Amino acid sequence: MRPAPLPGGLDAAPVRWRLKVAYDGSGFRGFAAQDGQRTVAGVLAEALGRVTRTTVTLTCAGRTDAGVHAAGQVVHFDVPADVADGLDPEAVVRSCNSQLAPAVVVWDAEVAPEGFDARRTATARCYRYLVVNAPVPDPLLSGLAWHVADPLDLRSMKAAADALVGEHDFRAFCRRVPGADPGEPIPRRVIDARWGELSRSAGPAPVDGSRDGQRRAVPVPTLAPTVGRLLAFEIEANAFCHQMVRSLVGTLVDVGRGRKRPSDLVWILRSADRRQASHPAPPHGLTLAAVRYGE
């Protein structure tokens, strides 16, 4: 819905647009625009600027680090009302994709509902992390999944992930913003956290561990390792802090290796000590899978 014109004969208020975006993060220094760096927001804003003939500033649902991918990122931008009148959603999608695909793809474009904010009105984000557990790497998944050669105990990893559900102080798993008070808690509410083994066949595969009694399906890459297993960690929370998912995955994989026990996740959370968590998993296995809104 377009905002009503401002009183007193002034120009109409800007119109907000919403995009759903996917990207391969391997060629970017993260999402957020940075001077002198190739970022997703930088190239997407430039492409939209050519379409709208205006300067575009993007707001995203969740900033992703360098090398992290997205399948369901959501962004918004504002354009003057007179510009919005001439924009066609299909043309916006087509023009952006002709400039940026396949590295960045716009799935959908539309005028946003009244009050929409890609970041502030999001109620949850869902991330997926892929692990190829095999003696040798799979070259066809090398850009999408972390290769772990050590045998992993998936049952222990699932048990450890159960401790994450609920509201906790995640200081032990988050990289703090420079200058932040180390004694300040970082509360986050985890809605679901689960490991599963993805099917070798194409198409959706069920992931065990759903707490509502149903087996939910996740998209499966069309390629699967010819040796070993393709494991997926999925976590949904109201919000995430810097390196939270990668730190969790690194720690959970150490549980699978036998270096930590499933019960260790509880005391690591309670310690609020970054030194107790394992080294973060590499960024290329992580994908922002979906963003949820209350609508």
N, C-alpha and C positions, 0 to 999 in steps of 0.2 A: 504493500500500500504506500503510495507516495505521500509525503508530508504535505499539509495544506500550505498555501501561500502565506508568507508573512504579512502582518497587517501594515497598513499605511502605504500600500502600493509598492513595497519593496520586492525585489526578485524573490522567486520561490526558493524554498529551502533546498539544499542538495538532496539528491536521491541516492540511497544506499543500495548497492548491488552485492549479491552473494555468489561466490564461486566454490565449487568442489574441485579439488586439484589433486593430482597424483604426480610423483616425480621420483626419479632415480637420483639419490643424493650423492652418488660417488663423485660427481664432477663439480660439486658445490661446497662452499664454505659455510654450510648451514642454510637455514631459511632466511633469517633476518638480514636486512640490507646492511652492508658494510662498505665503507669507502675503499676503493681499490681492490675489492674482492668480488669474485663471481658467486652470487648467492641466488637462491630461488626467488626471493622477494625482489631482488634487483632485476633479474631478467623478465620476470612476470610483469612487474610494474612498467618496464620499458615497452613490452608488447602491448599492454593495455593503454599506455600513453599514445601509441600509434593508432590504436583503434578509436580512442575517445578524443584525441588531439588535445588532451589536458595532462597535467602532472598528477599521477596517481600515487597515493600512499596506501599501502596494504596493512591490514590487521589480520593476524592468523589466530586459529584456535589454539595451536600449540607450537612453539618454536622448536625446530629440530636442529640437532648439532650437525657439524660437518660429517658427511658420509652416511647420515641417516635418511631413510626413504620415507615416502608417504603414499598410501593408497586412498586415503579419505580425508586429506587436509581440507579445512574450510577457511576461507578468507572473505573479508569484505572491503569495499572501497566506496568512497563517495564521489559523485560527479554532479556538476551543476544541472539543474532541472532542464535547461534548454538542450544540453548535451544528451541527457537521458532520453529525451523525447525521440531522438534519432537512433537510439541503440536497439538492435535486435538481438535477443539472446543467442539464437543460432549463429548469427554472424560473429558475435563476440567469441563464441567457442571455436568456430571455424578459423577465425583470424589468429587467435592465440595459438592454436595447435599448428597452424601452417608455419608460424614463426619459431615455435619452441619444441614441438614433438620430435623425437620420442622422449627426450630427457625430462620435459615437463608437459603434462597433458591436463587440459581443463575438461572435466567430465560434464559439468553443468554450470549454467549461468542464469541468474534471474534477479529481479528486483526483490530485495529482502523484505520480510515482514516488518511491520512497524515495531520499533524497539529492539530490533535484532542487533547483536554485537557478536562477532565470531568468537571472541575470547570470553567476554564477560557473561554472556547468556548460555554458554556451553555448560551442561550439567555433568558430563563425563567424557573422558578420552580413553580409547582402547589402543594399546600397543601390542605388537606381535614380534617375538624374537625367534629366529630360526637357527638351529644347530644341526650340522651334519656330523653325526657320531659314527665315524668309520676309521679304519686304519690309514686310509689314504684320502686326500682331498678329492672333491668332485669339481672339476674345472667349470662345469656348466652352472654351478651354484655358488661359485667362489665370491661373487659380488653381492650375494643375498643372504648368505648363511655363514656362521662361524664354524670352522672345522675343528672338532675336538677328537683327537685320536684315542685318548684314554677311554676305556669302557665306562659307561655311565649307568648308575642304578636309578632308573626312571621312577621306581616306586618311592625311593627316598626323596627324590626331588619333588615329587607331588606332595608328599607329607610335609616337607619343609615349606612349600608354597602356601599351605593352609594357614600358617601362622601370620601371613601378611594380611588376610582379610579382616576388615574392620578399620577403625581409626587409630592411628599410631603416630608417634613422633619419628620421622624418618631421617633424623640428622645423621645416623650411621651410614645412610646410603645416598646422601646428597652432597654434591659439591657446592660449598657455600659461595655466595656472591662476595667478592672482595669488600672488606669493610663491615660485613655483617657481624652481629653479635653472636659468638659461638655458643652462648648460653641460651639463645632464643630457640624454642622448639620449632620444628617444621612439621606441623600436623597435616596429614593427608588421609582421606578415607578411601580405602581399597574396597571396591565392590566385588571383584572376583579376581582370582589369580590361580592359574592352572597350567600344567604341562600335559602334552599329548604327543603321540606319535602319528605323523601324517601318513596317509595311505600312499602307496606307490602309484596307484591309479589316478588319472586325472579326475577332477570334479571335487565337490565338497567332501570332507572327511570329518567324522565326529571327533570331538575332543572330550575326553573323560573329565569328570570332576565337577560338573555343574551342580550348584547347590539347590536348584529348583526341581531336580528330578528329571530334567530333560538333557539330552545330548545335543549340544549346539554345534552347528556346522561352521567351519571356517574355510575360506578359499585355499586351495592347494595349488602350488606351482605345477605346471604341466610337466616339469622335469623333477625327477626324484633320484636320489643317489643309487647308483647301480650296486654299490657295496655299502653295508651299514644301514643306519636309520636317519630319517629326517625328523627331528624333534621340534616342537613349537611351544613356546611359552607365551601365554596371553594374560595380560593384566589390564583391568579396567579400574579407573579411580576418578574421583572428582577433579583432581589436578595432580601434576607431577612436578618435581623439582629437578634441578640440573643433574644429569647422569644417574637419576634414580633407577630407571629400568635396567640400564647396563650394569650398575653396581649390584642390583638384585640378581641378575642373570649370572654374573661372575661368581657370586656367593653360592647360588643354587647349583651351579655346575660343580663347584668344589664339594658340595654335599654329594653329588652324584659320583664324584671321583673317590669319595671316602675320606677326603681331607677335613671335612666338617660333618657333624651329625645333624639330622633334621631338627632336633630340639635346639641347636645352636642359634637358629634364626630368632628365637624368642629373646634370648639374652643379648644378642647383638642389637636388636631393636631397642631393648631397655637400656643398653649402655649409652646410646646416643653418641657413640665414639666412632668416627669415620675410619679409624685404624683397625677396627675389628672386622670390617667387611673385606671381602676379597677385591682384587683389582677389577675394575670395570671390564665387561666384555667389549670386544671391538664394535665400533659403530655400524659397520656394514650389515650386520645381521638384524638390525632393528628397523621396524616399519610402523609409522603411525597409521593404524588400520581404520579407525573410525572416530568420529566425534558425535556425541549425542546432545540433543537439545530437548527442552521440555515440550516443544510443540507437538 
